[in-house]
Amino acid sequence: MRAAVFGVSDGLVSNMGLILGVAGADPVPAAVRVAGVAGLVAGAISMGAGEYNSMRVQTELLQRELDIEARELRRRPNVETVELADLYEKRGLPPEGARALAEAVMKDPDVALEAHAREELGVDPQELGRPLGAAVSSFLSFSLGATVPLVPWFFGGGTAAIWASLGLGVVAAVVVGTVIGRSTDRPLWHSVGRQVLFTVVPAAITYLIGQALGVELG
C-alpha cells in the first residue's frame, strides 16, 4: 500500500512538473510527448529499482539480526530466558508467570527465535518484506501516476493540453489524497489539500521556469 500510494503520487507530481516545464519552454506537442514518455519510463525504472534495493537491504539487515539472535539462543539459552522473562514482566506479567512463560517458549528453538524477534527487535521473522513485490508495485503505480498528465498531449497541444494536464492532475491528486485520508483516518480535507498542493505548486514553478528559459533561449 505504501509503495503503491507513494509511486502514484511521485509519478503524478514529477511527470506533471516535467511536462508543464517543457510545455512552458516549447509547447510543441511532440517535444512534450517525448519528455513525458522519457520521464515516465526513467522514473518508473528508478522507482522500481530503488524500492527493490531499499527493501532488499532492509530484509538483509533484519535477517542478520535474526541470525545473531539465533546464535545467542544456542550459546546462552539461560541468559536469553532471563531476558525474555524480563520483557514479559515489563508487559505486566508477574515474575513467576513471566519466568514460566519464558521457559515454555524457550523449549522450541523456532518459537523462541520468533518470540525474541517480536519482543526485542519488533519484527515478525515471517514478514521481513517482499522486495520484488514492492518493486513491481512502485513501477506500476509510478507509471500510472505519470501517465495521467501525459494523456492530453497524445490528442492535442498548446494551451488546451496544458489546462487538460493540470485538470487531470488535480483530479488524480484528489483521488490519491482521498485514498490516503481514508487509509490513515486523517481528515479528508487535510490529505486531499496537501496532495493537491504538492501537485499543483511544483507544476506551476516548473512551467514558469520553462517559460523563462524558453524566452531566454528564443
N, C-alpha and C positions, 0 to 999 in steps of 0.2 A: 504494500500500500504506500509506504513512504517513498520507495523508489519510483513508483508509477506517478504519484502526485507531483513529486519533485521534477520528474522528467517532463511531464506535460507543461508544468509552469515554466521550467527553464527553456524548453523548446519554443514556447509561445513568446516569452519575453525576449530572448536573444534573437530569434529569427525575425520577429516583427521589427525590432530595432535595426537589424541589418537591412531588411527590405526597405524600410522607410528612409534609412540613411542613404542608401543607394538611389532611391526614388527622388530624394531631395537634391542629389547631385546630378543625376542623369535619369529622368523619368522614362526613358525608352524601355518599353515592356521587356524586350529581350534581355537587356542588361540586368533588370531587376529579377527576372526569372532565373538567370544564371546564378546571380548572387544568392537568391533564396534557396535554390536547389543545392548549391555548394554548402551553404550554411546548414541546411538540413542534414545532408549526408555527413559532413565533417563533425557536426555537433552530436549527431546520433551515435556515430562510432566512438567519439571521445567520451560521451556519457556512458555507453555500454562498457567500454574498456576500463574507464575509471571506477565504475561501480563494481565490476568484476575484481579488479585489483584490490580495492579497498576491502571488499568482503572477504577475499582470499587471505589477505594479510590478517584481518581480524580473526578469521577462523583458525589460521595457523598459530596466532598468539594465544588464543584460548586453548587450543589443543596442547600447546607447550605447557600451559599452566596445569591442565588436566594430567599430563604426563608426569609433571613434578609432584602433583598431589598423589597420584597412584604410587609413585616411588616411595613417598613418605609413608603411605599407608602400609606398604610392605616392610619398610625398615623400622618404623617406630609406631606400631599399632597402639601401644598403650598411651603414648603422648597424643596421638590423633583421637583416641577415645575420650581423653580428658578435654581436648579442645572442642570436640563435638558436644560433650555434655555441658560445657560452659556456654556454648552457643544456645543450646536448648534452655538452659537456665535463664539466659538473657531474654528469651522469648516468653518467659513466665512459668516454666515448669518448675516444680520443687526439685531440690538437689537429688533426692533419691530417684524420683521419676526420670529426671534428665539423664542420670547415670545409667539407669536400667535401659532406657530407650537407646542411648548411645551404644551400649554394649550389644544390644539386639541388632542394631543397624550394622555394626562392625563385623558381625558374623559372616555376612555375604560381601565379598570384595566389590562386586558391581554396585550393590545398593550403597555400600559405604562411600564409594567414589562419587556416586550421584548425590548423596546427602552432603558430602563435603563441598562438592562443586556448587550446589544450590546455596548452602549456608555461608560458606566462606567467600566464594567467587561471585555468587549471584548469577550463575548461568546454568542452563539445562544442557547436560552433555549430549542429549539427543537433538538439540536445536541450536547448533552453532552457526547457522546461516547457510544459504544456498547461493554461492557466488554466481553460478551460471544463470539461475532463475532471476536474480536481481539484475544481472547484466542485460538479459533479454527484455525484461520489463522496462528498464531505463531506455534501452534502444528504441523500443516500440513507442513508448509514451513520449519521448522527446520528438520522435518523428511525427507523431500525431499533433503535438502542440505546434511544431514548426511548420506543419502543412497549412494550418488554419489561415495565417495572414498571407500565404503564398497563393492560395486558390484564385483570388480575383485577377492576378496577373497572367493567368492562363486564358482569360476570357476578355481582357481589355487592358487599359493602361491609363496613364495620366491621373488627373485629379479624382476621377471616379474610382479608379482602382485604389488610390491612396486612402480615400474615405472608406471604401469597402473593406480594406485590410484592417483599418482602425476599428471599424464597427464589428467585424468578425472577431477581432482580438478582444474587444471589450466583452462581447457575449461569451467567448471562451473563458475569459478571466472570471466572469460572474459564475459560470458553471464550476470552475475549479475552486473558487472561493467558497461556493455553497457546499461542495463535497468536503472541503477541509473543515468548514464550520460544523457540519453535521457529524463528522468523524471525531472532532475534538470537543464537541459540546460547547464551543465558544459562540458568542452572538454572531449571527449571520452577517449583520451589517459590518462587524469588525473584520471578519475573514474576507468577505466579498470586497469591501472597500480597500483593504490592504492589497489584495490581489490585483484589482483594477488599477490602483495607484502604481504598483510595481510594474504593470504592463504598459500603461499609457505614458508615464513620465520618461522612461528610457527611450521610448519610441519618439516622443516629441523632441528630446535632446538630440538624438542621432539624426532626425530629419533636419533640424536647424543646422547642425554641423554639416550635413551633406549639402544643404543649400549654400552655406557659406563657402565651402570648398568648391562646389560646382561653379559658383560665380567667380571665385578667385582664379580657378584653373581656366575657365572660359575666357 
